[in-house]
Amino acid sequence: NSGTVAVRPFSTPLSPGQSFLVALRLNSLDNGNNTNRFALEDADGNILFSYWHTGGDNLNGWYSDGTVAVGVATNFQYAYQQFVTYKFTLNSATDYTFTDLGTGASFTGTIANTPIAQASFIRQNAGTAPGNGQDYQFDQLTIISAAPPSFQAVSPAPNALSVVTNATITNSTGSSGTVL
């Protein structure tokens, strides 16, 4: 009836457009009393988003965020003894997308308007007897920056010839959607 927690602070809080990737390997969740959870937290350790599996899970995981206490993460696999990579993308200060990169399943949700400052990895045995939940591994903690804005719809076109001297110059900027 206890648990362990590993915390990894970020050097700077996650900002809109950035993604956090993590590879998780879940083993030995032999009954519903055992839970392995990954959480994104503010600087005070308050959970803003979490994703977990409990013993007996197979194809669906569970999550919580600013508006959902216990939600079903449909088609988020419990790949016994295999690493699965998950991607949390902060779309705005309060909106996110969470994706299982193994199955391609994803969902969107809302978090509190508080900066995400750290990741936690929580192993919990809620039973009175010892359980096999200790084989919880995580790897490849990565923050991916959003692509910088780029020029789009430039007129006249780059390297254009025979452009009149009084031509109107226009452009727009936007994100190319690529990862740095």
N, C-alpha and C positions, 0 to 999 in steps of 0.2 A: 504494500500500500504506500508506495513512494514513487519518486521520479527523479530524473536528472535533466539539467538544462545546460546547453552550451549557447553562449551569446557572442555574436560577431558584430561589433559596432561598425558603421560605415564612416569613412573619413569626412564625408559631407552627406546631408540628407538627400534622399532620392528626389529628383525634380521631375516635373511633367515632361514626358517624352523619353525618359530613361526606363530601362528594363533591368530587372534583377533575375539572373538565371541561377538555378541550383540543380545539381544532380542528386537524387535521393535513392538509396537502396534500402528496402524494407525486408527484414527477415524476422522469423519467429514470433509473429503476432498470433499466438496460438489460441487466444480466446478474446471475447469482447471486452475484457477488463484491461487489455493492453492497447495503448495508443501511442503512435509516433506522429508528432506534429511539427510542422514548420510554421513559424510566425514572423510577420513583419511588425515592428513595434516603433513607438516614438522613443525619444531619448529617456523617458522615465520608465520604460519597460511596459507600457500599456499596449496591448495587442490591438493593432489596427486591421490586420488581415491574418487569417490562419488557414492552413490546409492540413488535413490529417487522414490517416487510415487507422482503423481498429481491427482487432482480430476478427476473422471471418469475412472481411471485405474481399471483393474480387475485382469487379470492373468499375465500381464507383467509389469515389472518395468523398470527403466531407469538407466544408469550409465555413468560415464565419467572417463577417466584415462589419461595416458601420450600420447596416440595416438588416442583416441576416444573422441570427444566432447560430443556427445549424442548417446549412443548405447542402443539397446533394450535388456533388461534382460528377455529373453523368459522363461515363466513358473515360474517367480518369483511372487508369489501371493500377492495380496492385501487382506489380511484376516481381514476384518472389525471387529473391537473390539476384536481381538485375538492377542496374542503375537506370533511372528514368529522369529525364531533364524537364524541368518546369520553368515557365517564363512568366513573370509578373511584370506587366507594363503599366506604368502610371500615365494615364492618358491626360489627366488634368489634376488639379490639386486634390480632387475628391473622387475621380472616376478611374477605374482600372480594367484591364483585361488579364485573365489568368489562363494559361495554356499548358496542356500536357503535350510536349513536343513528340512523345512516342505515339500517341493516338491521334493527335491533331485536335482533340476536343478542347473547347474553351468556353468561358463565360465571362460576362462583365458584371461589375458591381460598383459599390460606393464605399468609400472609407471616410472617417472623420477628417476634417480639414486640419490635420496635424501632420507635420513632416515625418516621413518614415526614416528613422535614424539607425536602425539595427535589425538584424535577423536573429531569431532564436530557433533552436532545435530542441524539442521537448520529448522525452520518453517517459511515459506514465504507466504504472501498474496500479490500477485502482482496486485490485482484489486484495483480500487479506492474506492470500498465499503467494509465494514468489511466482513470477510468470516469466515467460521467454520473450521479453520485449527489448532486451538489451542490444540486439544486433541492428542498430539504426545507424546507417552511415550516410554522410553527406560529403559532397565534393564539388569542385568547379564553381565556387561562389564567384559570380561575375556580374558587374554592373556595366551595361551597355548604354552609351550616350546616344541621344537622338541625333539624327543627321543634321548638320548645320543647314541653314537656309541657303538656297541656291537661286540664281537668276533663271527665270522661265519666261517664255513669251516675249523675247527681246525683239524690238523693232527699231531700226532696221536690223536684219540678221547679222550675226558676226561675220566679218570678212566680206560684207556686201560691197559690190562695185556699182558705180554709176548712181549713187544715191544723191538726190538733190541736196544742196547745201542748207536749205531751210526745212529739211525733213523733221518731223516730230520724232523724238526719241522716247520710247516707252519700254517698260519692263515690269515684271511682277516677281516677287520672291515667294518661295515656298519650300517645304521640306521634300527632299527626294525620296524619303522613306527608306533609305539604306542605312545599314549599321556601320558605325565607324570601326 
